[in-house]
């Protein structure tokens, strides 16, 4: 009788050795989308934004894995992860996935990954083909209704609404722009934020962390 491996004996790889993105443009888009979403949720402690990370969805089965380009999970803590294991995260799965697709990944993105995301219950799935190699239009979105994805219909400006984030996504040439759906304000990418603004943001964050630390110390001293 064959013995099943114990959980601690199972190796969950962190990478398959493949390059991150098909071209520099694809990598740039992935990084750009990650930055904008991370900034959007930087003050929200229970929303995690990850990208190009192995997501394992069946405990004990290292073959039950998918690697989204960009994904967002609600209800989990922000922390450094090498992989995302659903069973270690309270069985929370991504509510949003974005794949920066290409001709060489079209079958994987349109068939294999799409089927896995349906099974997982990913609420919204977006495909962006920055080079316009095969997808027409180059930006497409799907929303999970029942047990299948339904196409998200474009708005008058060509953007697609993300119900999971309160954002819209719109193609601008070879780039994808995220927009606040309420204010209609485009969210700036990393290269659009000045160095002085980045320094101010870093200083403000450091000050907030110091205030939080002092408050914890005060609370601890009062409880003694």
C-alpha positions, 0 to 999 in steps of 0.5 A: 500500500502506497504511503501518502507524503506528510505535509512537511515533506511536500515541497511547494516550489517558488518558481518554475524558472521562466522569465517574468513577462514575455518582453520588457513591455510586459514586465513594465506593465506588470510592475506598473499595475502592481505599484498602483494597486499597492498604493491604492491599498497601502492603508488597508491592512487586510488587502494583499496585492501580489504578482508573479507568485505561485498560488497553491490552492490544494493542500498536499498537491503541488500540481494544484498551482497557478501563477497570476501576473497580478492578483488582489486578495481581500481578508488577508494580512500584508506580509512577505510571502514566497508563495500564496497557499490558500489553506494558510490564508483562511481559504481566501482566494483572489477577488481580482486577477490581471494577466498581461498576455501575449501571443505565446501565452494566449492558450494558457491565459484564455483557457487553462488559467481562466478555467482555474480562476472559475474553479477558484471563484475569482470574481473578476478576470482581466486580460491586457495584450499591450502589444496587440498581438492577438486580443481584439480589443487588447483589453478584455474583462470578465465577471464571474456569474454563477459558474462561468465568466461573462464579458464585462461591457466597455463604458463609453470611454472604452474603460472596463469597470472593476466591481471588486476595487471601485476602479476602472481600467482603460487602455492607453496605447501599450499601457493600462491605466487604472482610474478611480470610478467615483472621482474619474481621477487616473491613478498615477504610475510609479514613473509619474510620481516625482522623487520629492513626492516619493520622499514625502510619502516615505517620510510620512509613512515613517512618522505614522509608524513611529506614532503607532510605536509610541502609542503601543508603548504608552498603552503597555505602560498604562496596563502595567 
